[in-house]
Amino acid sequence: MPDKEFNRRRRWRNYALGGVLLGLVVLFFFITMARMGGQ
């Protein structure tokens, strides 16, 4: 079923996008902490 396959691919893409956004937030958080700790 093409519909099922399409939905599954879209869901995995959403998970990947969420993971990237979460990684950016964590990275930004660590950079901010490092800058505050350095000063």
C-alpha distance matrix in Angstrom:
0.0 3.8 5.5 5.6 6.5 8.8 10.3 11.1 12.7 14.6 15.8 17.1 18.8 20.4 21.7 23.1 24.7 26.2 27.6 29.2 30.8 32.0 33.5 35.3 36.7 38.0 39.4 41.2 42.5 44.0 45.5 47.1 48.5 49.8 51.6 53.1 54.1 55.7 57.9
3.8 0.0 3.8 5.5 5.1 6.0 8.6 9.9 10.5 12.2 14.2 15.5 16.4 18.3 20.1 21.0 22.3 24.3 25.7 26.9 28.5 30.1 31.5 33.0 34.6 36.1 37.3 38.9 40.5 42.0 43.3 45.0 46.5 47.8 49.4 51.0 52.2 53.6 55.7
5.5 3.8 0.0 3.8 5.5 5.1 6.2 8.6 10.0 10.6 12.3 14.4 15.4 16.5 18.5 20.1 21.0 22.5 24.4 25.8 27.0 28.5 30.3 31.7 33.0 34.6 36.1 37.5 38.9 40.7 42.1 43.4 45.0 46.6 48.0 49.4 50.8 52.4 54.3
5.6 5.5 3.8 0.0 3.8 5.4 5.2 6.2 8.7 10.0 10.6 12.5 14.3 15.4 16.7 18.5 20.0 21.2 22.7 24.6 25.9 27.0 28.7 30.5 31.7 33.0 34.7 36.3 37.5 39.1 40.7 42.2 43.5 45.0 46.8 48.1 49.2 50.9 53.0
6.5 5.1 5.5 3.8 0.0 3.8 5.5 5.1 6.2 8.6 9.9 10.7 12.3 14.3 15.5 16.6 18.3 20.0 21.2 22.7 24.4 25.7 27.0 28.8 30.4 31.6 32.9 34.7 36.2 37.5 39.0 40.7 42.1 43.4 45.1 46.7 47.7 49.2 51.5
8.8 6.0 5.1 5.4 3.8 0.0 3.8 5.4 5.2 6.1 8.6 10.0 10.6 12.3 14.3 15.3 16.4 18.3 20.0 21.1 22.5 24.2 25.7 27.1 28.7 30.2 31.5 33.0 34.6 36.2 37.4 39.0 40.6 42.0 43.5 45.0 46.3 47.8 49.8
10.3 8.6 6.2 5.2 5.5 3.8 0.0 3.8 5.5 5.1 6.1 8.7 9.8 10.5 12.4 14.3 15.2 16.4 18.4 20.0 21.0 22.4 24.3 25.8 26.9 28.5 30.1 31.5 32.8 34.6 36.1 37.4 38.9 40.5 42.1 43.4 44.7 46.4 48.3
11.1 9.9 8.6 6.2 5.1 5.4 3.8 0.0 3.8 5.4 5.1 6.3 8.7 9.9 10.7 12.4 14.2 15.4 16.6 18.6 20.1 21.0 22.6 24.6 25.8 27.0 28.6 30.4 31.5 33.0 34.7 36.2 37.4 38.9 40.8 42.1 43.2 44.8 47.0
12.7 10.5 10.0 8.7 6.2 5.2 5.5 3.8 0.0 3.8 5.4 5.2 6.2 8.7 9.9 10.5 12.2 14.2 15.3 16.6 18.4 19.9 21.0 22.7 24.4 25.7 26.8 28.6 30.2 31.6 32.9 34.7 36.1 37.3 39.0 40.7 41.8 43.2 45.4
14.6 12.2 10.6 10.0 8.6 6.1 5.1 5.4 3.8 0.0 3.8 5.5 5.0 6.2 8.7 9.8 10.4 12.2 14.2 15.3 16.4 18.2 19.8 21.1 22.5 24.3 25.6 26.9 28.5 30.2 31.5 32.9 34.6 36.0 37.5 39.0 40.3 41.8 43.8
15.8 14.2 12.3 10.6 9.9 8.6 6.1 5.1 5.4 3.8 0.0 3.8 5.4 5.0 6.3 8.7 9.8 10.5 12.3 14.3 15.3 16.4 18.3 20.1 21.1 22.5 24.2 25.7 26.9 28.6 30.2 31.6 32.9 34.5 36.2 37.5 38.7 40.4 42.4
17.1 15.5 14.4 12.5 10.7 10.0 8.7 6.3 5.2 5.5 3.8 0.0 3.8 5.4 5.0 6.2 8.6 9.8 10.5 12.4 14.2 15.1 16.4 18.5 19.9 20.9 22.3 24.3 25.6 26.8 28.5 30.2 31.4 32.7 34.6 36.1 37.0 38.6 40.9
18.8 16.4 15.4 14.3 12.3 10.6 9.8 8.7 6.2 5.0 5.4 3.8 0.0 3.8 5.4 5.0 6.1 8.5 9.7 10.6 12.3 14.1 15.2 16.6 18.4 19.9 20.9 22.5 24.2 25.7 26.9 28.6 30.2 31.4 33.0 34.6 35.9 37.2 39.3
20.4 18.3 16.5 15.4 14.3 12.3 10.5 9.9 8.7 6.2 5.0 5.4 3.8 0.0 3.8 5.4 5.0 6.1 8.5 9.9 10.5 12.1 14.1 15.4 16.5 18.2 19.8 21.0 22.4 24.3 25.7 26.9 28.5 30.1 31.6 32.9 34.3 36.0 37.8
21.7 20.1 18.5 16.7 15.5 14.3 12.4 10.7 9.9 8.7 6.3 5.0 5.4 3.8 0.0 3.8 5.5 5.1 6.1 8.7 9.9 10.4 12.1 14.3 15.3 16.3 18.1 19.9 20.9 22.4 24.2 25.6 26.8 28.4 30.2 31.5 32.5 34.3 36.4
23.1 21.0 20.1 18.5 16.6 15.3 14.3 12.4 10.5 9.8 8.7 6.2 5.0 5.4 3.8 0.0 3.8 5.4 5.0 6.2 8.7 9.8 10.5 12.4 14.3 15.3 16.3 18.3 19.9 21.0 22.4 24.3 25.7 26.8 28.6 30.3 31.3 32.6 34.9
24.7 22.3 21.0 20.0 18.3 16.4 15.2 14.2 12.2 10.4 9.8 8.6 6.1 5.0 5.5 3.8 0.0 3.8 5.4 5.2 6.2 8.6 9.8 10.7 12.5 14.3 15.3 16.6 18.4 20.1 21.1 22.6 24.4 25.8 27.1 28.7 30.1 31.5 33.4
26.2 24.3 22.5 21.2 20.0 18.3 16.4 15.4 14.2 12.2 10.5 9.8 8.5 6.1 5.1 5.4 3.8 0.0 3.8 5.5 5.1 6.0 8.5 9.9 10.6 12.2 14.1 15.3 16.4 18.3 19.9 21.0 22.5 24.2 25.8 27.0 28.3 30.1 31.9
27.6 25.7 24.4 22.7 21.2 20.0 18.4 16.6 15.3 14.2 12.3 10.5 9.7 8.5 6.1 5.0 5.4 3.8 0.0 3.8 5.5 5.0 6.1 8.6 9.9 10.5 12.1 14.1 15.2 16.4 18.2 19.9 20.9 22.3 24.3 25.7 26.6 28.2 30.5
29.2 26.9 25.8 24.6 22.7 21.1 20.0 18.6 16.6 15.3 14.3 12.4 10.6 9.9 8.7 6.2 5.2 5.5 3.8 0.0 3.8 5.4 5.0 6.2 8.7 9.9 10.4 12.2 14.1 15.3 16.4 18.3 19.9 20.9 22.5 24.3 25.5 26.7 28.9
30.8 28.5 27.0 25.9 24.4 22.5 21.0 20.1 18.4 16.4 15.3 14.2 12.3 10.5 9.9 8.7 6.2 5.1 5.5 3.8 0.0 3.8 5.4 5.1 6.3 8.7 9.8 10.5 12.3 14.3 15.3 16.5 18.4 20.0 21.1 22.6 24.2 25.6 27.4
32.0 30.1 28.5 27.0 25.7 24.2 22.4 21.0 19.9 18.2 16.4 15.1 14.1 12.1 10.4 9.8 8.6 6.0 5.0 5.4 3.8 0.0 3.8 5.4 5.1 6.2 8.6 9.9 10.5 12.4 14.2 15.3 16.5 18.3 20.0 21.1 22.3 24.2 26.1
33.5 31.5 30.3 28.7 27.0 25.7 24.3 22.6 21.0 19.8 18.3 16.4 15.2 14.1 12.1 10.5 9.8 8.5 6.1 5.0 5.4 3.8 0.0 3.8 5.4 5.1 6.0 8.5 9.8 10.6 12.2 14.1 15.3 16.4 18.3 19.9 20.8 22.3 24.6
35.3 33.0 31.7 30.5 28.8 27.1 25.8 24.6 22.7 21.1 20.1 18.5 16.6 15.4 14.3 12.4 10.7 9.9 8.6 6.2 5.1 5.4 3.8 0.0 3.8 5.5 5.0 6.0 8.4 9.9 10.4 12.1 14.1 15.2 16.4 18.2 19.7 20.8 22.8
36.7 34.6 33.0 31.7 30.4 28.7 26.9 25.8 24.4 22.5 21.1 19.9 18.4 16.5 15.3 14.3 12.5 10.6 9.9 8.7 6.3 5.1 5.4 3.8 0.0 3.8 5.4 5.1 6.1 8.7 9.9 10.5 12.2 14.2 15.4 16.5 18.1 19.8 21.4
38.0 36.1 34.6 33.0 31.6 30.2 28.5 27.0 25.7 24.3 22.5 20.9 19.9 18.2 16.3 15.3 14.3 12.2 10.5 9.9 8.7 6.2 5.1 5.5 3.8 0.0 3.8 5.5 5.0 6.2 8.6 9.9 10.5 12.2 14.3 15.3 16.2 18.1 20.2
39.4 37.3 36.1 34.7 32.9 31.5 30.1 28.6 26.8 25.6 24.2 22.3 20.9 19.8 18.1 16.3 15.3 14.1 12.1 10.4 9.8 8.6 6.0 5.0 5.4 3.8 0.0 3.8 5.4 5.2 6.2 8.6 9.9 10.5 12.3 14.3 15.2 16.3 18.7
41.2 38.9 37.5 36.3 34.7 33.0 31.5 30.4 28.6 26.9 25.7 24.3 22.5 21.0 19.9 18.3 16.6 15.3 14.1 12.2 10.5 9.9 8.5 6.0 5.1 5.5 3.8 0.0 3.8 5.5 5.1 6.1 8.6 9.9 10.6 12.3 14.1 15.2 16.9
42.5 40.5 38.9 37.5 36.2 34.6 32.8 31.5 30.2 28.5 26.9 25.6 24.2 22.4 20.9 19.9 18.4 16.4 15.2 14.1 12.3 10.5 9.8 8.4 6.1 5.0 5.4 3.8 0.0 3.8 5.5 5.2 6.2 8.6 10.0 10.6 12.1 14.1 15.7
44.0 42.0 40.7 39.1 37.5 36.2 34.6 33.0 31.6 30.2 28.6 26.8 25.7 24.3 22.4 21.0 20.1 18.3 16.4 15.3 14.3 12.4 10.6 9.9 8.7 6.2 5.2 5.5 3.8 0.0 3.8 5.4 5.0 6.0 8.6 9.8 10.2 12.0 14.3
45.5 43.3 42.1 40.7 39.0 37.4 36.1 34.7 32.9 31.5 30.2 28.5 26.9 25.7 24.2 22.4 21.1 19.9 18.2 16.4 15.3 14.2 12.2 10.4 9.9 8.6 6.2 5.1 5.5 3.8 0.0 3.8 5.5 5.1 6.2 8.6 9.8 10.4 12.6
47.1 45.0 43.4 42.2 40.7 39.0 37.4 36.2 34.7 32.9 31.6 30.2 28.6 26.9 25.6 24.3 22.6 21.0 19.9 18.3 16.5 15.3 14.1 12.1 10.5 9.9 8.6 6.1 5.2 5.4 3.8 0.0 3.8 5.5 5.2 6.2 8.5 9.8 11.0
48.5 46.5 45.0 43.5 42.1 40.6 38.9 37.4 36.1 34.6 32.9 31.4 30.2 28.5 26.8 25.7 24.4 22.5 20.9 19.9 18.4 16.5 15.3 14.1 12.2 10.5 9.9 8.6 6.2 5.0 5.5 3.8 0.0 3.8 5.5 5.1 5.9 8.4 10.0
49.8 47.8 46.6 45.0 43.4 42.0 40.5 38.9 37.3 36.0 34.5 32.7 31.4 30.1 28.4 26.8 25.8 24.2 22.3 20.9 20.0 18.3 16.4 15.2 14.2 12.2 10.5 9.9 8.6 6.0 5.1 5.5 3.8 0.0 3.8 5.5 5.0 5.9 8.7
51.6 49.4 48.0 46.8 45.1 43.5 42.1 40.8 39.0 37.5 36.2 34.6 33.0 31.6 30.2 28.6 27.1 25.8 24.3 22.5 21.1 20.0 18.3 16.4 15.4 14.3 12.3 10.6 10.0 8.6 6.2 5.2 5.5 3.8 0.0 3.8 5.4 5.1 6.5
53.1 51.0 49.4 48.1 46.7 45.0 43.4 42.1 40.7 39.0 37.5 36.1 34.6 32.9 31.5 30.3 28.7 27.0 25.7 24.3 22.6 21.1 19.9 18.2 16.5 15.3 14.3 12.3 10.6 9.8 8.6 6.2 5.1 5.5 3.8 0.0 3.8 5.5 5.4
54.1 52.2 50.8 49.2 47.7 46.3 44.7 43.2 41.8 40.3 38.7 37.0 35.9 34.3 32.5 31.3 30.1 28.3 26.6 25.5 24.2 22.3 20.8 19.7 18.1 16.2 15.2 14.1 12.1 10.2 9.8 8.5 5.9 5.0 5.4 3.8 0.0 3.8 5.4
55.7 53.6 52.4 50.9 49.2 47.8 46.4 44.8 43.2 41.8 40.4 38.6 37.2 36.0 34.3 32.6 31.5 30.1 28.2 26.7 25.6 24.2 22.3 20.8 19.8 18.1 16.3 15.2 14.1 12.0 10.4 9.8 8.4 5.9 5.1 5.5 3.8 0.0 3.8
57.9 55.7 54.3 53.0 51.5 49.8 48.3 47.0 45.4 43.8 42.4 40.9 39.3 37.8 36.4 34.9 33.4 31.9 30.5 28.9 27.4 26.1 24.6 22.8 21.4 20.2 18.7 16.9 15.7 14.3 12.6 11.0 10.0 8.7 6.5 5.4 5.4 3.8 0.0
